[in-house]
Structure formats: C-alpha cells, structure tokens
Amino acid sequence: MALNEEMELRDLFEIIRKRLGLIALITAVSLLISAIVSFFLLDDVYETSTTLMVGKTQNSQTNTIEYNDILANQKLVNTYSEIAKSDRVLDKVIEKLQLELKPSDLRKKITVASVKETEIIRITVEDTDPGFATDLANAIAEVFMKEVIDIMKLDNVQVIDVAKIPEEPVKPKPLLNIAIAGVLGLMLGLGMVFLIEYLDNTIKMSEDIEKYLELPVLGVIPMYEEQ
C-alpha cells in the first residue's frame, strides 16, 4: 500500500515537472494581468470618517445620565444609521453641496456603523476624490444632527471627530491583488495540467503498457539522432 502511494505521488510530481513551463506561463500571465489592472485601470479610492455621539442631555436635577437611557440609545444606533442614509438627510446634503447626484448614488459611498457597544456612530465615506469624500462626510454629519433631533426628539447630538482629508488611498492594494492573482494562477495552472493529463490517453512509455494494458513488454526500439 505504501509503495503504491509512493508511486502515485511520484507520478504527480512527474506530471508537474513535465508541464512546469505551462504552469509558470499561466501564473506569470495572471500576475501580469493583476498588475496592469491594479496599477493602471483601477482608480484610487480614499476613505474618511466622522464620529458623532447621539443621546440625551444630563438630568438637570441629578446632573447625571440615566443608565437606562444609555442602553436605549445603544439599541437605537441602527435606527440612527438608517436615518443618516435616508433620502430625507441625503436630499438636504445634495442641496447643501450643490451636487448633481441622486440619494441612491450617495448611499453607495456611505457606511454608517456603531462604535462597539457605545452611543457613538461612525459615518464613513469612500470616493475617488479625497476632498469630496471629506466634504460629504462632514455634510452628512451636520444634516444628520439636525434631522435626528427633530425625528427622535433628542437634545444631545454632538460631533466628536470631524472628517479630515485622507492622504493615502485605501483601494486598490496592488501588492495584495498581485499575491492573490499569483496563487490563483498557480492553482489554475495545476488544474489545467492535471486536466490535460487526464484527457491524454496515449501511450508514451513502456511502463504505460504494463500499467494500463497489463501486458508484458517484449522489446523496445530506441530512437537515435541522425549524425
């Protein structure tokens, strides 16, 4: 059993060695395509964010914030997130920035999420223009503050961090893309090699006759190069 497994493993390595050039070619092509796409075809995408705290003011008598109010605000973070991405907010953002875009276009650029288990929400914007991404994030925060007070009857909505112009893009990541393309190209090359070998049913060596036809080899005619 161990001998058969050793022979099968050796056959696999022999198949790979025999078609190593094809594997290398497919891998190289994958790397080249990924590099061209990452460096020349994909636009740089910048990301910036602003954070806000949404809650109630301190109790005027006890000068404290009720614990139940904090829990309630934490559970309402998803509601606040939907309000921040609503047409009501985005329409006013479009008017404020004088944009020729639809709310659905802006919504694709925006991500709103809670910061762990707190009353703080983070509004993140991605765009190919870092300046526009910054203006959009801050405009959304400003409009949201006014609208959420009116909708939820809150009186304590504050900006913690304003969005700043990002210096470096977050996408694409050429080196990561190239590495992934290399792995995929190698896997594709190996898959094609084994597929070609599986479909190839020709007899190439005397050992193939014994292995597949189960017949003894009586003689071999060697090939000689012409002098």
RAFENKA-V957844 format. One record per helix or strand. SS is the DSSP state (helix for helix, strand for strand). FROM is the first residue (numbers start at 0). TO is the last residue. If there is no record, write none. Layout:
[[SS FROM TO] [SS FROM TO]]
This chain:
[[helix 1 17] [helix 19 40] [strand 44 54] [helix 66 74] [helix 76 83] [helix 86 96] [helix 102 106] [strand 109 113] [strand 119 126] [helix 129 151] [strand 155 160] [strand 170 170] [helix 173 198] [helix 205 212]]
